[in-house]
Amino acid sequence: MAGGACRRYSPRYLCLQCGGHQCRGFHPRLCYRCCGAGAAHGRRACRFSGVFLCSAQGEYLQGCLCGGYFFRWFSGCIRRGVARCCPTFCCRLRAVKTASLCLRSAWLNVALGGVLGVLSGCRVFDERADVRVDRTGKEYLDAQVACAKEELRARPLRALMCAIALKRNAPAHQKVDQLYAQALARVKEAFHHSVEKQKWSEALVFFRSLSALRIPLKDWTERSLHRAQIEQWKKEGAHVLVAAQEKRAGTSAARSPAAMIKGTVTILVDRGIRVEHGRGFADRVIGSGFFIDKRGYIVTNYHVIRSEVDPAYEGYSRAYIKLPSDNTVKVPVRVVGWDALADLALLKTEITPEVVFGLGSSKNLDVGSKIYAIGSPAGLERTLTSGIVSAKKRKLLSVGGGVLQIDASINRGNSGGPVIDEEGCVQAVAFAGVEQHAGLNFAIPVELLKQVLPSLYRGGLVTHPWLGAFGETHRVWKNAGVGGVLSSYVIPGSPLSYAGIPEGAIITTVNDASVSCVADLQAELEKYVPETIVRLAGYRLRDKSKLHDLAAYEQDEWYCQLGVRPEHPARILYKYDLSYRAFLPLFGMHLARTGTRNTYRVESLVPGNFADEHGFSTYDVIEIQNIYMIEASEAIVADVYAKRRKAGYIDTFMRLVAALDNPSFF
C-alpha cells in the first residue's frame, strides 16, 4: 500500500511513518495504512475518524473523536485487536475484547458495536492527551525536507518557512542547511521575476518576508516598490487607489451632501421565487452603493450580493442597479471582488457616473461629529438622513479596528450606502442597524475600505492574515513597562503552532512594531497578506507555576508565515479540537480536570468574555453534557451542569452559546 498505484494516493505527499504515498484528503501527513493500524510515532490512530489531527506537518498528534463513525471504527478495532487506538473507549473495549475476538459471527460484532455506540454518546472530552513528536529524529527531518523540496517551485515561501522551523529544532543538520539555502535562493529568484513582470503586490510579499529575516535586497526598498505600484495604478486610471495609498483626500471636489446623491445607486439582487406554505413570493435583496471610480466601479456590502458569489448558494441570482436619474431602468452589474470578513464588495458596470465619491478619513471624525447617510431604505431611492457619530471602535467585525456607531437613521435597503461628512467625502459605509432600537446603527470606517480596496480591484475573494490563536491583552506587567498579547490558546495546525510558539507566550512586537493589545496586533497583521513571513518577538514561559512573575519568562524570537483567516474560526475547533481546552476560546473559561469524567474545575476566566458576564468564577465546577453546532445561527452550544460559587454551589443546568467567530482570534 505504501508504494502502490492506487488512484486515491497523491504522489506529492509522503507518509511520515512509512515514507509511502498517502491518501489525498484523508489525513494531513499519514497514509491510510499507518493511520488505520500502525503506531504513529508511538501513538495509535483511529482509522475511520476524520478528526485525527496532525498540525501542519504531522507534528502535533491528538486522540480521536469517533462520533457517528463509532461502529465502523469499533468493528475495525475488534478485527485487528487494537482496541487502544482510541483511549476514550479503552476501558469499555478492554472488557469485551477477548470475548469479541472469539465470536466470528458478523451479526454479534454488529450488535456489540451498536450497543457500545449508544452507550458512548456523541462527544467525549476527557481522555485527550497531546503528544509531541521528536522533531530532531532522522526520519522526521528527512520527511520534512522531502515535503519542503516539493514546494520549492510553486510555494517558495512555504518551503523557506519549513526550513526555518527545521533549523530551529536541528541547527546543525546538513540537509536542513541545504534546504534553507535552496529556499532562500528560490525566494530571491521569485522576487526578481515578480519585479520583471511588474507584479508589485507579489514582489512586496517576497520583499517583506526577506526583510523580516533581515536579508536585504540590493537596489530595492519597500518605498520604491510602493512608488512603482502607484505609477502602475496611475497608468490604469485607478486614481482612487492612488489617493488611498498616498493617504490624501478623495478625488472629487468638495460638494454638499445633497449634491452627492447623484453618485449613489440602488442595488437589486433578484433571487427568483421563494415558496412558503405553498405560495410563491418574489425573493429580492435591496441594498445601496456608491461610485468611487469614473470607470463604473461601485462599493457596497458583501451581504447584499452574497448570493452572487457564495458557493453554498444553489439558487438563481442576478444583480442589477438603478440610477437616481432613472429608477425605471435596471442596469446589470458584475461582482469584481468581495470581502466576507469586512462585509465589503466591489461591483462594475459599464456606465460612466455623473458623480464620483472621494474617500475621506475617519481619523478626522470625533464623537459628536456631524454625518449624513445616503441610501435606499425599503427601496426608496435618494434618501438622505443626518446624525452624529455616537461612538467609535465598536468591535462588531473580526477584522479592522472597530466600526462607527451612528444615530443617523438606517433601515433595510441602506446597507452599502455611503456615510459622508459635510464636504461630501465618504467617512464610512453603512452596514447594520438594530430595528428594535431607533438610533442604534453602525458603519464600516473608510480606513478599512482603503485597506482592502486594492485587493477588491484585483478581483475574487479577499483574504485576511492570521496566526491561528486566541489571545487576550496582557495587563500584569504594565507597571514594568512591558505590554503585549498573551496567546492563551493555539489552534492545532495553525501558523503559530507550526512556528513553535507555545501557549502562554506573550507577543510584544511584529517586525519590530510594538503591540500592546489584541486590537494593535490585529491592526499590525492587517498590513500584510497571507503567506508573508513575519518576525515575532516576546516572552516564553519557563515556569508554569509563576505565571505572573516576569523572571519566569525568557525573551524569544520566532518566525511565522501568516495563514488565511477563516470566516468562522470556531468551526475549526469544533471539527478538530472539541475538548475541554476549547472552552477557553469559545466561552472564556480555562478548565482543569477533576478526575471525574466530563467534570472540570474553572481555573481562570477571560475578563469581559461569556463566562465572566454570566456569573462564573474561579473554582466553579461544571459537567459537560453535550455540545453541538447550529449552522443556521452560526453558533456552538454547550449543555452543562454548573455548580457556581456565586449561586451557592446549587446544581444548575445551563446552555452556553458562542458565536463561530470572535474578535479575540488573531
N, C-alpha and C positions, 0 to 999 in steps of 0.2 A: 504493500500500500504506500510505503514511503516514497518509492520511486516510480509508482505506477503511472499509467497514462489516462487515468480517469478524467473525464472532461470537467468534473467539478473542481479539479485542482488547478490552481494558478501557478505557473512557473516563476512568477515574480517573487513569491514569498516562500521562505523555507521554515520548516518547523524548528523551534528552538531546542526541542528534545532529541529528535532523531535525525534532523537535517534533511528530511524528505520534503516533498511538496505538500502544501497544506490546502485545506478546503476553503474556497473563497466564500466569505460571508458567514462562516460557522464560528470560527474562533480567531481572535486577533493574531496570535502567533504560534498556535499549536495545531498539529494535523489531527485528523479525525481519530486515528488510532491512539495517539498519545492522550488526547483529551478524553477518550472514552474509557480506556482501560489502564493506561500507563500511569506511572507516578511522575507528575510534572514537578521536577525539582524537589522531590521528596513529599509531594502533596498530591493526593488523588483528585481527579476532576470529574464532575458529573457529566455523563455522556450526552444527555438529551437537553439539559437545561441550557438555554442560550445566555444565561446571565453569569456564567463562569467568566471572570474578567481578568485580563492582563492589562496593566496600564501601559499604553502606547507601544512598548516593545517587549512585552512579556515579563516585566519585572515584578509587578505587584499582583500577587495571586490571592484570591479570596475563595471562601466556600460558596456553595451554590444555593439558590432558592428554586426548588423544582416547580412549585405552583401546580399548574394544570398538567405538567409533563410528568407527574409523580409516577403514574402507573408504568409508563414506558421505561423510566429510569429504574424503578424498582425491579421490574422483570429482568432488565439487563444486568442489574447487580446480582440477582439471585443466580442467574445462569453462569456468571463469571466468578462468583464468590468474592466480590469486592464491596461488601456492604458498607465498609467505612469510607467510601468515596464521598459521601455527604455526611459530615459529622453531626448534623442536626438530627438525623433519624438513626444514628448509630445504635443508641441504646435500645430502640424498638426493634431494629432489624437483627441485632445480635441474638435476641431471644428466640427468633423464629428461623434463623439462618440454617441451622443444622437440619431442622425438620423439613424446611422447604427444599433443600438440596436433595433430599431423599425422595421427594414427590416428583415424579417425572410427568405426571399428567398436566396438560396445559391448563385445564379448567381450574385446578386447585391453585395454580400460580395466579390466575386471573382473579379468583375470589379473594385470596390473601392480599394481593396488591390493592384491590378495591377497598377492602376493609381498612387497611392501614392508611390509604389515601384519604378516606373520610375522616379518620381519627387525627390525622396530622394537621389538617387545616390548610389554608391557602398561603399564609405568610408566617415566617418564623424569624425571630430576631436574636435568639440567644447565642448559639454556638458559632459565631462567625469570627474566626481568628485570622488575622492578617499575617501573611508570610512574606518576608523579604528574601529575594533571590540573591545569591552570591554574584555580585556584578564583576568580580575580578577573576572568575573562572575562565579557563581557556575556551571551553565550548561556548560559553555565553558570549565572550568577546568576539570569537570567530563568527558566530551567527550574526551578531550586531554589525560587524564590519561588512559582511556579505550583503546584508539588507541595505546598508547605507550606500554601498557602491552602486547598487541598482538604482538609487535615487539621484546619483550624481548628475546625470544628463537632464532629467526632467525637473527635478526639485533640488537644486544645489544647496539652497539654504537649509533644507531639511537634512541633507547629508552632513553639512557643516555642523548643525546643532547636535546631531548624533555623535560626531567626532568629539565635540566639546564635552558632551556628557561622559563619553568613554574615557577621555583624558583625565577627567576629574576623578574617576574611580581607578584607572590604571595608567598613571602618568608616564610609566617607563615601558610601555608596550610598543614594540616596533610596528606592528600592523596598524595600531591606532594612530601613531605618529604619521605613518604614510597616508592613512585616510584623511587626517586633518590637513596635510599639505595638499593633497589632491582636491579636497573640497574647497579649500581656500583659493586655489588657483582657478577652479571652475566658477566660483562666485565672482571673482575679478573678471574673468572672461565674459560671464553673463552681463555684468555691469557695462563693459565696453560695447558689447553687442547691442544693449538697450540704448546706449547713447548714439550709436551709429544709426539705429532705426528710429531715433527721436521718440522713443517710448519713455518719456521723462518720469512718469509715475512709477514704472518698473525700476528704472535706474535709481530713483530715490529710495526704494525699498532696499536694494543691494547696498547703496551708499550708507544708509543709516545703520544697517546690520554690521557692516565693516567698521563704521565709526564706533559702535558700541563695543566692538572687540579691540578698539584702539589701533586699528590698522588704517593708515592714511592712504588716500588715492591721489596720485600726482595730477596736478592741473585741474582738480575739481574740488568744489566745496558745495555744501548744501545750498548756500545762497545762489551760487552760479546755476545750479540745477533748477531752482525756483525761477530764476530770471529766464532761462531757456523755456520753461513751461509757460510762463506768461507771454512770451513772444509767440509761441505756437497758438495760444488762445486768441491773441490779437489777430493773427492771420485768419483764424477760423471765424472771427466775428463774435466770439463769446466774451463780450465786454463785461457781462455780469460776473463772470468768473475772475476776470482781471481785477474788478473793483473789490470783490470779496477777498482775493489773495493779497491785495495791497492795503486792505483794511481802511478803505476810504469810503466816502458816501456813495450812494447808488448812482446809476447812470442817468436818471431822469431829473429834470429840473424841479425845484420845489413847487408844489401846487396845493390848492386847497383840498381837503378830504372829499368834498362834493365832486370836484373835477376828476378825481381818480376813479370814480365809479365806472367810467368807460373802460377801464383796464381789467375789470373783473368779468367772470363768466359763471354761468350755472352749469353744473356737471350732472348729466343724467346717465345712469347705468341701467340699461334695460336687461332684466334677467328673466324675461318670458312670463309665463303664467305660474302662479303658485296656487295649488289646490288645497283648500281647507274645508273639511266637513262636506266633501262632495261638490264644493263650489270653487270656481276659478277666479283668481284675483290677479290683477297686474302686479308683478313684482318689480319695483323700481327703487333705485337708490338715488337720492338727491343730495348734491353737495355743492360746494363753491370752489373757485380757483381764481388765480390772477396771473397775468402775463408778466414775465420777467425778462423777456428777450424778444427783439424785433423779428426774430425768425420763427416765432409762434410757439415758444415753449411756455408751459403753464405749470404752476406749482399748486398742489392740492394735498389732501391727506391720503395716506395709504388705505385706510379703512373704507374710504369712499369707492375706490376702484379695486378692492381686494379680489372680487370675483373674476377680474380680468387676468390676474396673474397667479392666483392661488392654485397650485396643482391639486389640492384636495377638493376643490370645487368642480363638480362634474356637469353642471347645468349650462344653459345658454347665457351668454353675457356679451353685451355690446355697449361701448361708451360713446357718448355724444356730449357736445357743449352747445349752449345757447348764448348768443352775444347780447349785451344790453341794448344794442341798436335795433335788433330784430329778434324777438323771442319766439317767433313762429317757425324759425328755421333751425333744424338740428344739424350740426356740423360734426362729422366723425372725427375722432381723435384716437391716437395710439399711445400706449404707455411706453415710455422710454426707460425709466429706471424707477425703482421703488425701494423704500427702506421700512421694513416692518417694525423694527425696534424704535425708530424715531418717528414713525407714523407720518412719513412724507413720501410724495411721489412726484414725478416729472412727466408731463404729457406733452405731446407735439401735435400741432395742427398746421395746415398749410395756409392759414390766414395771417396776414400782416396786421398786427394790432394797432389801434389808434393811439393807445396809451400804454406805456410800459412802466411798471413799478420799479423804483430803486430800493435797494436794501439799506436800511439804517443800521443802528447799533443799539441793542437793548441795554448796553452798559450805560448809555446816557439817560435811561429811564430810572426813575426812583419811585418808591411807593407814594402814590398820590398824583403821579404824572397823568396828564390828560391823554386818552387814546380813543380811537374810533375803529369800529368793526364793520366791514362791508361783506355782504353775502346774500344768500337767497333762502332765508328761513321759510320752511314749508313751501318752497318753490316760488316765493315772492321775490322776484329779481330786484336789483338795485336798492336793497335795503341798507341804510346807514344808521348805526346806533353808536352811542358815545358812552364813555365811562372813565374810570380811573384804574390805575394799577393798584390792586388791593394788597398783593404780596408777591414776593419773588422767591425763586428756588424751591417751589413745591415739588417734592420728589414723587412724581407720578410715572415717569418713564425710567426704564432701566439704563438708558444712556443719556449723556448730557449732564449739565449741572443743575437741572431742575427747570420747571416751567413757570410761567407767569400766571398769577391768579388775577382776574379782572372782573369788574362788575358790569361791563357793557353787555347788553342782552345778546345771548347766543342761544339759538334753538336748532332743531333738526333742519338741516339744509345749510347752516352756517359753516359746517366743517370744511376746512381747506381755504376759507376766505382770509383776506389779509387783515391784520390789526395794525393800524398806521398811527403816526403821530400827526401833529398839526401841520407839518410841512409835507405830508403825503408819503413819507418814507415808511417802508414796511419794518415794523418792530417785532412782529410775531405772526404766527399762523394759528388761527382758531382751530381747536380740535376737540374740545369736550365741554359739556355743560351738565349741570345736575338739575333735572326737571323739577324735582321736589323742592329745590331751594333757589328762589329767584336771586339773581346777582352773584351766583357762585359758578363761575366759568373759568376756563383755562385755555392758555395759548402757548404754543411752542416758540421759544425765543428765536430771533433771527440768527443768533450766533450758531445755533445747531444747524439751521438751514445752510448757512455759509459753509459750515464744516463738511456737510455731506453732499453739497451741490456738485463738486467735481465728479464724485462717484456716480451721482444721478445722471450726469451728462454722458458718462462712459457707457451707461446702459446696464440693464439687468438688475439683479438683486444686490443691494448694498450690504456688505458685511461689516461687522464691528469686531475689534480685537478683544481678547480676554485672556486671563491667566488660568481660569478654572478653579476658583476658590471662593469661599465665603469668609468675610472678614468684618472686623469692627475697628473703630478708631481706638488706638492705644493711648489711654489717658494717664497711666500710672506714673510715667516719668516726665510729665510736663514741667514739673518744677526743676528738673535737672536739665531742661533744655533739649530733651530727646522726645520727638514725636514720630508717629508712623502708623502703619496699618498692621494689625495682628491678623495673621492668616489662621483663623480658628478652625477651618475645615477645608481640606484639599480634596477635590473630586478625583477619584481614581481614574487614571488615564488622561488627566488634564496636562496642559503645558507646564504648570507649576510642579506637578508630580513628577513629570519626566525630567525636569531640570534638577530634581533632588532637593527641592525646598520643602522642609518638613512642616507639619502642623505646629503651631506655636511660634513660628518665625515672625519677626517684625520687619516689615519692609519700610525703609526710610527714604530711599531715592530711586528714581527711574532715570537711567542715563545721566546721573549727577543732578537731576532736578528733584528738589525736596518735595516730599508728600507728607502731610500731617494728618490726613483723614481719608476715609474711603472715597469721598467726593473728589478730593485732589488726585488720588491715584487713578480713578476712572477718567478724569479730565486729561491727565497726562498720557494715559494709554490711548485715548481717542486721537491723539496726534499721529498715531502710527496705524498701519494697516496690518491685517493678519499676515502671518509668515515672517514678519520683521523680527529680527533678533534684538533683544534689549538687554541692558545690563542693570540688574537689581542689586541693591546693597541694603544691608540691615543687620539684624542681630539674630543669631541662632541660639536656641535654648539648650543649655548643657545639663542643668539640674532641674528636673520637673518638680522637685519639692520646694523650689524657691522661685515661683512664678513671678513675683513682684520685686525681686532683687536684681538690680542691674548687674551685679557681679556674677550672677548665674548665667549670663549671656555672653557670647563672644561675637565680635564683628565678623561678618562674612560677606561674600560677593558671589552672585550667581548670574548665569546667562540663561535666558529663556526665550524661546521662539513663540510669539503670540499666536494663539489659535483663533478660530471663528466662534464668536459668541452665539450660542443657540437662542432661539426665540423663547424657549421655556427651559431654563437650566435645571429646574427641579424634576423635569421628566427624566433626566439622566440619572438622578439619584433614585427615582422610583424604579427604574429599569435595572440598574447595576449595583446600587449600594443601599438597598432598602433595609437598613439595620437601625439599631438604636442610635448610632452615630449620626444618622441623617436627621434626627430631631433637632440638632443644633442649627443647621441652615434653614430647616423648614419652620420650626416653631420657636427657635431661640432659646433652647434649653440644652445644657450639656448633661448627659445622663451617664450613670455608672451602674454596673451590675450589682445586684444584691445577693446573688446566689440562688434566687428563685426564678424559674423560667418565666420570661416575658415581664419581669418586675424589675424596676430600676429606681434609683435614687437621683434626684436633681442635684447636681454638683454646683452648677452656676447658671446664671441667666444673662442673656444679652439685653442690656438696658434698652427700653423702648420697643422691644420686639413683642411677638404674640404672647408668649408665656408671661412676660413681665406685666403686660397690660391686662391679663386675665387672672390675676391673683395667685400665681405660682411663686414659690420662694425656694431657697436652698433647703435641702434635706426633705423636701416633699417626696412622696413615694407614688409612682404611677405603675399601673399594669396595662400593657398594650394588648387590646383585644383584637383589633382588626385595623387594616389600613388599605385604602383603595383610592383610585383616581377618578374624578368626574370630568370627562372630556368636555362636555358642553359648558361647564363652568370654569374650565381650566384651573382646577384646584385639586389638591390632595387632602383627603380626610382621614383622620385617625380617631378611632373609638378607644377610649381609655377609661379605666377606673383610677381615680386620683384621691389620695389622702393628703390634703393640703393643710399646712400648719395654720394658715390664716383662717381656715374653716373649721378649726378644732379637730383636724385629722378624721373628719367624717368621710366615709367611703362614698364618693360621688362619681356618677357616670358623666363623662364629658365627651363632647365631639369637637376635636380640634381641626381647624380648616386653615390651609396655607395655599397661597397662590403659587402657580408654577413658575413665576418669575419674582425676583426680589432685588431691589436696588443695591443690596449689600453683596451680591455676587460681583466679582470683578475678574 
